[in-house]
Amino acid sequence: MHRRGIFAVAIITSTFMRMVQAESRFFGIPNMPIQETVHHPGAVARDEALVDAESITPALVACLTGGAHSA
């Protein structure tokens, strides 16, 4: 998406962070905004998913509006 001029943030669970960081470098996007979230080892109840979404929202907004991001 970045190569097409579309700004985006990858939302990745903690288990896959290192792999996605390596892939972003490999594909020539070393500074791709990546936001880490909790990795649940199985299905998550809707209420738990909402808590996760609410906790990550401020960081996503910051990434999309030019604030700090993790990578």
PDB file of N, CA, C and O in Angstrom:
ATOM      1  N   MET A   1       0.824  -1.189   0.000  1.00  0.00           N
ATOM      2  CA  MET A   1       0.000   0.000   0.000  1.00  0.00           C
ATOM      3  C   MET A   1       0.864   1.247   0.000  1.00  0.00           C
ATOM      4  O   MET A   1       0.547   2.233  -0.665  1.00  0.00           O
ATOM      5  N   HIS A   2       1.969   1.199   0.757  1.00  0.00           N
ATOM      6  CA  HIS A   2       2.849   2.369   0.806  1.00  0.00           C
ATOM      7  C   HIS A   2       3.428   2.688  -0.569  1.00  0.00           C
ATOM      8  O   HIS A   2       3.556   3.857  -0.934  1.00  0.00           O
ATOM      9  N   ARG A   3       3.771   1.670  -1.316  1.00  0.00           N
ATOM     10  CA  ARG A   3       4.326   1.894  -2.647  1.00  0.00           C
ATOM     11  C   ARG A   3       3.303   2.496  -3.596  1.00  0.00           C
ATOM     12  O   ARG A   3       3.672   3.107  -4.599  1.00  0.00           O
ATOM     13  N   ARG A   4       2.047   2.333  -3.296  1.00  0.00           N
ATOM     14  CA  ARG A   4       0.985   2.908  -4.121  1.00  0.00           C
ATOM     15  C   ARG A   4       0.566   4.287  -3.615  1.00  0.00           C
ATOM     16  O   ARG A   4      -0.376   4.882  -4.138  1.00  0.00           O
ATOM     17  N   GLY A   5       1.260   4.791  -2.603  1.00  0.00           N
ATOM     18  CA  GLY A   5       0.957   6.110  -2.071  1.00  0.00           C
ATOM     19  C   GLY A   5      -0.195   6.136  -1.090  1.00  0.00           C
ATOM     20  O   GLY A   5      -0.712   7.202  -0.757  1.00  0.00           O
ATOM     21  N   ILE A   6      -0.594   4.974  -0.630  1.00  0.00           N
ATOM     22  CA  ILE A   6      -1.698   4.885   0.331  1.00  0.00           C
ATOM     23  C   ILE A   6      -1.085   4.657   1.710  1.00  0.00           C
ATOM     24  O   ILE A   6      -0.426   3.643   1.939  1.00  0.00           O
ATOM     25  N   PHE A   7      -1.301   5.594   2.620  1.00  0.00           N
ATOM     26  CA  PHE A   7      -0.722   5.472   3.953  1.00  0.00           C
ATOM     27  C   PHE A   7      -1.493   4.432   4.742  1.00  0.00           C
ATOM     28  O   PHE A   7      -2.724   4.440   4.751  1.00  0.00           O
ATOM     29  N   ALA A   8      -0.782   3.546   5.399  1.00  0.00           N
ATOM     30  CA  ALA A   8      -1.407   2.471   6.164  1.00  0.00           C
ATOM     31  C   ALA A   8      -0.545   2.120   7.370  1.00  0.00           C
ATOM     32  O   ALA A   8       0.635   2.466   7.437  1.00  0.00           O
ATOM     33  N   VAL A   9      -1.151   1.439   8.299  1.00  0.00           N
ATOM     34  CA  VAL A   9      -0.456   0.929   9.474  1.00  0.00           C
ATOM     35  C   VAL A   9      -0.744  -0.564   9.543  1.00  0.00           C
ATOM     36  O   VAL A   9      -1.903  -0.978   9.501  1.00  0.00           O
ATOM     37  N   ALA A  10       0.292  -1.363   9.646  1.00  0.00           N
ATOM     38  CA  ALA A  10       0.106  -2.807   9.812  1.00  0.00           C
ATOM     39  C   ALA A  10      -0.161  -3.083  11.287  1.00  0.00           C
ATOM     40  O   ALA A  10       0.581  -2.623  12.154  1.00  0.00           O
ATOM     41  N   ILE A  11      -1.211  -3.828  11.566  1.00  0.00           N
ATOM     42  CA  ILE A  11      -1.536  -4.224  12.934  1.00  0.00           C
ATOM     43  C   ILE A  11      -1.167  -5.693  13.059  1.00  0.00           C
ATOM     44  O   ILE A  11      -1.767  -6.557  12.419  1.00  0.00           O
ATOM     45  N   ILE A  12      -0.171  -5.960  13.893  1.00  0.00           N
ATOM     46  CA  ILE A  12       0.411  -7.296  13.985  1.00  0.00           C
ATOM     47  C   ILE A  12       0.423  -7.756  15.437  1.00  0.00           C
ATOM     48  O   ILE A  12       0.723  -6.977  16.341  1.00  0.00           O
ATOM     49  N   THR A  13       0.096  -9.018  15.651  1.00  0.00           N
ATOM     50  CA  THR A  13       0.173  -9.529  17.014  1.00  0.00           C
ATOM     51  C   THR A  13       1.639  -9.772  17.386  1.00  0.00           C
ATOM     52  O   THR A  13       2.493  -9.985  16.525  1.00  0.00           O
ATOM     53  N   SER A  14       1.896  -9.733  18.676  1.00  0.00           N
ATOM     54  CA  SER A  14       3.257  -9.811  19.198  1.00  0.00           C
ATOM     55  C   SER A  14       4.031 -11.019  18.680  1.00  0.00           C
ATOM     56  O   SER A  14       5.243 -10.926  18.483  1.00  0.00           O
ATOM     57  N   THR A  15       3.371 -12.132  18.459  1.00  0.00           N
ATOM     58  CA  THR A  15       4.034 -13.342  17.991  1.00  0.00           C
ATOM     59  C   THR A  15       4.689 -13.155  16.632  1.00  0.00           C
ATOM     60  O   THR A  15       5.710 -13.782  16.346  1.00  0.00           O
ATOM     61  N   PHE A  16       4.116 -12.300  15.788  1.00  0.00           N
ATOM     62  CA  PHE A  16       4.583 -12.155  14.414  1.00  0.00           C
ATOM     63  C   PHE A  16       5.387 -10.877  14.153  1.00  0.00           C
ATOM     64  O   PHE A  16       5.731 -10.602  13.004  1.00  0.00           O
ATOM     65  N   MET A  17       5.688 -10.105  15.173  1.00  0.00           N
ATOM     66  CA  MET A  17       6.373  -8.821  14.986  1.00  0.00           C
ATOM     67  C   MET A  17       7.714  -8.967  14.269  1.00  0.00           C
ATOM     68  O   MET A  17       7.963  -8.264  13.289  1.00  0.00           O
ATOM     69  N   ARG A  18       8.569  -9.852  14.729  1.00  0.00           N
ATOM     70  CA  ARG A  18       9.901  -9.987  14.118  1.00  0.00           C
ATOM     71  C   ARG A  18       9.800 -10.397  12.653  1.00  0.00           C
ATOM     72  O   ARG A  18      10.558  -9.906  11.816  1.00  0.00           O
ATOM     73  N   MET A  19       8.873 -11.287  12.344  1.00  0.00           N
ATOM     74  CA  MET A  19       8.708 -11.728  10.969  1.00  0.00           C
ATOM     75  C   MET A  19       8.246 -10.562  10.078  1.00  0.00           C
ATOM     76  O   MET A  19       8.767 -10.381   8.977  1.00  0.00           O
ATOM     77  N   VAL A  20       7.291  -9.790  10.542  1.00  0.00           N
ATOM     78  CA  VAL A  20       6.766  -8.682   9.740  1.00  0.00           C
ATOM     79  C   VAL A  20       7.822  -7.584   9.582  1.00  0.00           C
ATOM     80  O   VAL A  20       7.921  -6.978   8.515  1.00  0.00           O
ATOM     81  N   GLN A  21       8.599  -7.323  10.610  1.00  0.00           N
ATOM     82  CA  GLN A  21       9.675  -6.341  10.491  1.00  0.00           C
ATOM     83  C   GLN A  21      10.683  -6.788   9.436  1.00  0.00           C
ATOM     84  O   GLN A  21      11.134  -5.977   8.627  1.00  0.00           O
ATOM     85  N   ALA A  22      11.039  -8.070   9.439  1.00  0.00           N
ATOM     86  CA  ALA A  22      11.973  -8.599   8.436  1.00  0.00           C
ATOM     87  C   ALA A  22      11.359  -8.510   7.038  1.00  0.00           C
ATOM     88  O   ALA A  22      12.046  -8.143   6.085  1.00  0.00           O
ATOM     89  N   GLU A  23      10.086  -8.840   6.910  1.00  0.00           N
ATOM     90  CA  GLU A  23       9.422  -8.764   5.611  1.00  0.00           C
ATOM     91  C   GLU A  23       9.351  -7.324   5.094  1.00  0.00           C
ATOM     92  O   GLU A  23       9.542  -7.080   3.902  1.00  0.00           O
ATOM     93  N   SER A  24       9.080  -6.386   5.979  1.00  0.00           N
ATOM     94  CA  SER A  24       8.996  -4.990   5.526  1.00  0.00           C
ATOM     95  C   SER A  24      10.355  -4.509   5.009  1.00  0.00           C
ATOM     96  O   SER A  24      10.421  -3.769   4.028  1.00  0.00           O
ATOM     97  N   ARG A  25      11.429  -4.926   5.665  1.00  0.00           N
ATOM     98  CA  ARG A  25      12.764  -4.581   5.171  1.00  0.00           C
ATOM     99  C   ARG A  25      13.024  -5.254   3.828  1.00  0.00           C
ATOM    100  O   ARG A  25      13.529  -4.620   2.902  1.00  0.00           O
ATOM    101  N   PHE A  26      12.682  -6.532   3.719  1.00  0.00           N
ATOM    102  CA  PHE A  26      12.894  -7.286   2.488  1.00  0.00           C
ATOM    103  C   PHE A  26      12.158  -6.650   1.309  1.00  0.00           C
ATOM    104  O   PHE A  26      12.692  -6.592   0.201  1.00  0.00           O
ATOM    105  N   PHE A  27      10.956  -6.183   1.538  1.00  0.00           N
ATOM    106  CA  PHE A  27      10.157  -5.590   0.468  1.00  0.00           C
ATOM    107  C   PHE A  27      10.447  -4.108   0.247  1.00  0.00           C
ATOM    108  O   PHE A  27       9.746  -3.440  -0.513  1.00  0.00           O
ATOM    109  N   GLY A  28      11.491  -3.592   0.919  1.00  0.00           N
ATOM    110  CA  GLY A  28      11.912  -2.216   0.681  1.00  0.00           C
ATOM    111  C   GLY A  28      11.115  -1.155   1.408  1.00  0.00           C
ATOM    112  O   GLY A  28      11.097   0.002   0.987  1.00  0.00           O
ATOM    113  N   ILE A  29      10.455  -1.529   2.493  1.00  0.00           N
ATOM    114  CA  ILE A  29       9.687  -0.567   3.286  1.00  0.00           C
ATOM    115  C   ILE A  29      10.153  -0.675   4.744  1.00  0.00           C
ATOM    116  O   ILE A  29       9.371  -1.050   5.617  1.00  0.00           O
ATOM    117  N   PRO A  30      11.426  -0.346   5.009  1.00  0.00           N
ATOM    118  CA  PRO A  30      11.959  -0.559   6.356  1.00  0.00           C
ATOM    119  C   PRO A  30      11.286   0.289   7.438  1.00  0.00           C
ATOM    120  O   PRO A  30      11.316  -0.077   8.613  1.00  0.00           O
ATOM    121  N   ASN A  31      10.690   1.395   7.062  1.00  0.00           N
ATOM    122  CA  ASN A  31      10.047   2.267   8.049  1.00  0.00           C
ATOM    123  C   ASN A  31       8.531   2.146   8.038  1.00  0.00           C
ATOM    124  O   ASN A  31       7.829   3.055   8.481  1.00  0.00           O
ATOM    125  N   MET A  32       8.026   1.025   7.534  1.00  0.00           N
ATOM    126  CA  MET A  32       6.587   0.817   7.503  1.00  0.00           C
ATOM    127  C   MET A  32       6.032   0.903   8.929  1.00  0.00           C
ATOM    128  O   MET A  32       6.554   0.254   9.836  1.00  0.00           O
ATOM    129  N   PRO A  33       4.992   1.690   9.128  1.00  0.00           N
ATOM    130  CA  PRO A  33       4.397   1.752  10.462  1.00  0.00           C
ATOM    131  C   PRO A  33       3.780   0.407  10.840  1.00  0.00           C
ATOM    132  O   PRO A  33       2.921  -0.121  10.132  1.00  0.00           O
ATOM    133  N   ILE A  34       4.227  -0.125  11.950  1.00  0.00           N
ATOM    134  CA  ILE A  34       3.722  -1.400  12.454  1.00  0.00           C
ATOM    135  C   ILE A  34       3.273  -1.178  13.888  1.00  0.00           C
ATOM    136  O   ILE A  34       4.033  -0.673  14.715  1.00  0.00           O
ATOM    137  N   GLN A  35       2.051  -1.553  14.174  1.00  0.00           N
ATOM    138  CA  GLN A  35       1.549  -1.433  15.537  1.00  0.00           C
ATOM    139  C   GLN A  35       1.337  -2.827  16.098  1.00  0.00           C
ATOM    140  O   GLN A  35       0.611  -3.642  15.529  1.00  0.00           O
ATOM    141  N   GLU A  36       1.979  -3.081  17.215  1.00  0.00           N
ATOM    142  CA  GLU A  36       1.899  -4.393  17.855  1.00  0.00           C
ATOM    143  C   GLU A  36       0.685  -4.466  18.771  1.00  0.00           C
ATOM    144  O   GLU A  36       0.354  -3.510  19.472  1.00  0.00           O
ATOM    145  N   THR A  37       0.034  -5.614  18.748  1.00  0.00           N
ATOM    146  CA  THR A  37      -1.078  -5.861  19.652  1.00  0.00           C
ATOM    147  C   THR A  37      -0.889  -7.229  20.302  1.00  0.00           C
ATOM    148  O   THR A  37      -0.024  -8.005  19.894  1.00  0.00           O
ATOM    149  N   VAL A  38      -1.687  -7.512  21.293  1.00  0.00           N
ATOM    150  CA  VAL A  38      -1.591  -8.755  22.055  1.00  0.00           C
ATOM    151  C   VAL A  38      -1.924  -9.947  21.164  1.00  0.00           C
ATOM    152  O   VAL A  38      -2.853  -9.894  20.358  1.00  0.00           O
ATOM    153  N   HIS A  39      -1.162 -11.010  21.318  1.00  0.00           N
ATOM    154  CA  HIS A  39      -1.451 -12.252  20.601  1.00  0.00           C
ATOM    155  C   HIS A  39      -2.170 -13.201  21.549  1.00  0.00           C
ATOM    156  O   HIS A  39      -1.641 -13.560  22.601  1.00  0.00           O
ATOM    157  N   HIS A  40      -3.362 -13.600  21.176  1.00  0.00           N
ATOM    158  CA  HIS A  40      -4.118 -14.562  21.979  1.00  0.00           C
ATOM    159  C   HIS A  40      -3.933 -15.946  21.359  1.00  0.00           C
ATOM    160  O   HIS A  40      -4.032 -16.088  20.141  1.00  0.00           O
ATOM    161  N   PRO A  41      -3.668 -16.959  22.168  1.00  0.00           N
ATOM    162  CA  PRO A  41      -3.384 -18.288  21.634  1.00  0.00           C
ATOM    163  C   PRO A  41      -4.604 -19.030  21.104  1.00  0.00           C
ATOM    164  O   PRO A  41      -4.478 -20.183  20.690  1.00  0.00           O
ATOM    165  N   GLY A  42      -5.752 -18.423  21.104  1.00  0.00           N
ATOM    166  CA  GLY A  42      -6.955 -19.090  20.604  1.00  0.00           C
ATOM    167  C   GLY A  42      -8.030 -18.060  20.327  1.00  0.00           C
ATOM    168  O   GLY A  42      -7.753 -16.864  20.230  1.00  0.00           O
ATOM    169  N   ALA A  43      -9.234 -18.523  20.202  1.00  0.00           N
ATOM    170  CA  ALA A  43     -10.359 -17.627  19.946  1.00  0.00           C
ATOM    171  C   ALA A  43     -10.533 -16.652  21.114  1.00  0.00           C
ATOM    172  O   ALA A  43     -10.273 -16.985  22.270  1.00  0.00           O
ATOM    173  N   VAL A  44     -10.968 -15.469  20.784  1.00  0.00           N
ATOM    174  CA  VAL A  44     -11.149 -14.431  21.785  1.00  0.00           C
ATOM    175  C   VAL A  44     -12.622 -14.029  21.815  1.00  0.00           C
ATOM    176  O   VAL A  44     -13.261 -13.871  20.774  1.00  0.00           O
ATOM    177  N   ALA A  45     -13.135 -13.870  23.007  1.00  0.00           N
ATOM    178  CA  ALA A  45     -14.519 -13.413  23.150  1.00  0.00           C
ATOM    179  C   ALA A  45     -14.635 -11.985  22.628  1.00  0.00           C
ATOM    180  O   ALA A  45     -13.662 -11.232  22.644  1.00  0.00           O
ATOM    181  N   ARG A  46     -15.814 -11.620  22.172  1.00  0.00           N
ATOM    182  CA  ARG A  46     -16.038 -10.290  21.610  1.00  0.00           C
ATOM    183  C   ARG A  46     -15.629  -9.196  22.587  1.00  0.00           C
ATOM    184  O   ARG A  46     -15.004  -8.216  22.182  1.00  0.00           O
ATOM    185  N   ASP A  47     -15.966  -9.342  23.851  1.00  0.00           N
ATOM    186  CA  ASP A  47     -15.620  -8.334  24.853  1.00  0.00           C
ATOM    187  C   ASP A  47     -14.105  -8.152  24.960  1.00  0.00           C
ATOM    188  O   ASP A  47     -13.619  -7.028  25.087  1.00  0.00           O
ATOM    189  N   GLU A  48     -13.367  -9.251  24.908  1.00  0.00           N
ATOM    190  CA  GLU A  48     -11.910  -9.166  24.953  1.00  0.00           C
ATOM    191  C   GLU A  48     -11.361  -8.479  23.707  1.00  0.00           C
ATOM    192  O   GLU A  48     -10.430  -7.678  23.786  1.00  0.00           O
ATOM    193  N   ALA A  49     -11.940  -8.797  22.572  1.00  0.00           N
ATOM    194  CA  ALA A  49     -11.508  -8.166  21.318  1.00  0.00           C
ATOM    195  C   ALA A  49     -11.766  -6.664  21.354  1.00  0.00           C
ATOM    196  O   ALA A  49     -10.952  -5.887  20.856  1.00  0.00           O
ATOM    197  N   LEU A  50     -12.869  -6.255  21.928  1.00  0.00           N
ATOM    198  CA  LEU A  50     -13.167  -4.819  22.049  1.00  0.00           C
ATOM    199  C   LEU A  50     -12.161  -4.119  22.949  1.00  0.00           C
ATOM    200  O   LEU A  50     -11.742  -2.999  22.655  1.00  0.00           O
ATOM    201  N   VAL A  51     -11.772  -4.762  24.035  1.00  0.00           N
ATOM    202  CA  VAL A  51     -10.760  -4.184  24.931  1.00  0.00           C
ATOM    203  C   VAL A  51      -9.449  -4.011  24.179  1.00  0.00           C
ATOM    204  O   VAL A  51      -8.804  -2.968  24.290  1.00  0.00           O
ATOM    205  N   ASP A  52      -9.047  -5.029  23.412  1.00  0.00           N
ATOM    206  CA  ASP A  52      -7.821  -4.932  22.618  1.00  0.00           C
ATOM    207  C   ASP A  52      -7.912  -3.788  21.611  1.00  0.00           C
ATOM    208  O   ASP A  52      -6.975  -3.003  21.468  1.00  0.00           O
ATOM    209  N   ALA A  53      -9.039  -3.700  20.919  1.00  0.00           N
ATOM    210  CA  ALA A  53      -9.220  -2.645  19.912  1.00  0.00           C
ATOM    211  C   ALA A  53      -9.187  -1.258  20.536  1.00  0.00           C
ATOM    212  O   ALA A  53      -8.572  -0.344  19.987  1.00  0.00           O
ATOM    213  N   GLU A  54      -9.836  -1.096  21.666  1.00  0.00           N
ATOM    214  CA  GLU A  54      -9.840   0.205  22.336  1.00  0.00           C
ATOM    215  C   GLU A  54      -8.455   0.583  22.841  1.00  0.00           C
ATOM    216  O   GLU A  54      -8.091   1.759  22.842  1.00  0.00           O
ATOM    217  N   SER A  55      -7.683  -0.408  23.269  1.00  0.00           N
ATOM    218  CA  SER A  55      -6.347  -0.092  23.796  1.00  0.00           C
ATOM    219  C   SER A  55      -5.370   0.290  22.688  1.00  0.00           C
ATOM    220  O   SER A  55      -4.427   1.039  22.940  1.00  0.00           O
ATOM    221  N   ILE A  56      -5.571  -0.201  21.482  1.00  0.00           N
ATOM    222  CA  ILE A  56      -4.651   0.077  20.386  1.00  0.00           C
ATOM    223  C   ILE A  56      -5.061   1.313  19.577  1.00  0.00           C
ATOM    224  O   ILE A  56      -4.244   1.868  18.841  1.00  0.00           O
ATOM    225  N   THR A  57      -6.302   1.740  19.707  1.00  0.00           N
ATOM    226  CA  THR A  57      -6.810   2.853  18.899  1.00  0.00           C
ATOM    227  C   THR A  57      -5.980   4.132  19.002  1.00  0.00           C
ATOM    228  O   THR A  57      -5.678   4.716  17.962  1.00  0.00           O
ATOM    229  N   PRO A  58      -5.593   4.604  20.191  1.00  0.00           N
ATOM    230  CA  PRO A  58      -4.797   5.841  20.247  1.00  0.00           C
ATOM    231  C   PRO A  58      -3.481   5.748  19.469  1.00  0.00           C
ATOM    232  O   PRO A  58      -3.072   6.713  18.824  1.00  0.00           O
ATOM    233  N   ALA A  59      -2.822   4.589  19.529  1.00  0.00           N
ATOM    234  CA  ALA A  59      -1.563   4.425  18.800  1.00  0.00           C
ATOM    235  C   ALA A  59      -1.810   4.416  17.294  1.00  0.00           C
ATOM    236  O   ALA A  59      -1.006   4.958  16.536  1.00  0.00           O
ATOM    237  N   LEU A  60      -2.897   3.814  16.853  1.00  0.00           N
ATOM    238  CA  LEU A  60      -3.223   3.807  15.425  1.00  0.00           C
ATOM    239  C   LEU A  60      -3.516   5.206  14.918  1.00  0.00           C
ATOM    240  O   LEU A  60      -3.060   5.592  13.842  1.00  0.00           O
ATOM    241  N   VAL A  61      -4.272   5.961  15.691  1.00  0.00           N
ATOM    242  CA  VAL A  61      -4.569   7.340  15.304  1.00  0.00           C
ATOM    243  C   VAL A  61      -3.281   8.147  15.214  1.00  0.00           C
ATOM    244  O   VAL A  61      -3.109   8.939  14.288  1.00  0.00           O
ATOM    245  N   ALA A  62      -2.383   7.955  16.161  1.00  0.00           N
ATOM    246  CA  ALA A  62      -1.098   8.669  16.138  1.00  0.00           C
ATOM    247  C   ALA A  62      -0.304   8.313  14.881  1.00  0.00           C
ATOM    248  O   ALA A  62       0.286   9.193  14.254  1.00  0.00           O
ATOM    249  N   CYS A  63      -0.283   7.047  14.514  1.00  0.00           N
ATOM    250  CA  CYS A  63       0.442   6.634  13.307  1.00  0.00           C
ATOM    251  C   CYS A  63      -0.170   7.262  12.066  1.00  0.00           C
ATOM    252  O   CYS A  63       0.553   7.750  11.198  1.00  0.00           O
ATOM    253  N   LEU A  64      -1.471   7.256  11.975  1.00  0.00           N
ATOM    254  CA  LEU A  64      -2.143   7.751  10.776  1.00  0.00           C
ATOM    255  C   LEU A  64      -2.144   9.268  10.664  1.00  0.00           C
ATOM    256  O   LEU A  64      -2.347   9.814   9.579  1.00  0.00           O
ATOM    257  N   THR A  65      -1.920   9.945  11.776  1.00  0.00           N
ATOM    258  CA  THR A  65      -1.919  11.413  11.750  1.00  0.00           C
ATOM    259  C   THR A  65      -0.530  12.009  11.900  1.00  0.00           C
ATOM    260  O   THR A  65      -0.382  13.211  12.122  1.00  0.00           O
ATOM    261  N   GLY A  66       0.486  11.165  11.779  1.00  0.00           N
ATOM    262  CA  GLY A  66       1.857  11.679  11.804  1.00  0.00           C
ATOM    263  C   GLY A  66       2.529  11.637  13.155  1.00  0.00           C
ATOM    264  O   GLY A  66       3.623  12.180  13.309  1.00  0.00           O
ATOM    265  N   GLY A  67       1.912  11.012  14.135  1.00  0.00           N
ATOM    266  CA  GLY A  67       2.542  10.875  15.442  1.00  0.00           C
ATOM    267  C   GLY A  67       3.570   9.760  15.424  1.00  0.00           C
ATOM    268  O   GLY A  67       3.886   9.224  14.361  1.00  0.00           O
ATOM    269  N   ALA A  68       4.082   9.414  16.558  1.00  0.00           N
ATOM    270  CA  ALA A  68       5.098   8.362  16.671  1.00  0.00           C
ATOM    271  C   ALA A  68       4.508   7.019  16.292  1.00  0.00           C
ATOM    272  O   ALA A  68       3.304   6.798  16.423  1.00  0.00           O
ATOM    273  N   HIS A  69       5.358   6.131  15.824  1.00  0.00           N
ATOM    274  CA  HIS A  69       4.923   4.774  15.516  1.00  0.00           C
ATOM    275  C   HIS A  69       6.036   3.805  15.860  1.00  0.00           C
ATOM    276  O   HIS A  69       7.211   4.159  15.949  1.00  0.00           O
ATOM    277  N   SER A  70       5.612   2.568  16.048  1.00  0.00           N
ATOM    278  CA  SER A  70       6.631   1.538  16.299  1.00  0.00           C
ATOM    279  C   SER A  70       6.982   0.882  14.984  1.00  0.00           C
ATOM    280  O   SER A  70       6.174   0.835  14.056  1.00  0.00           O
ATOM    281  N   ALA A  71       8.198   0.377  14.920  1.00  0.00           N
ATOM    282  CA  ALA A  71       8.610  -0.316  13.684  1.00  0.00           C
ATOM    283  C   ALA A  71       9.744  -1.264  14.000  1.00  0.00           C
ATOM    284  O   ALA A  71      10.243  -1.949  13.107  1.00  0.00           O
TER     285      ALA A  71
END
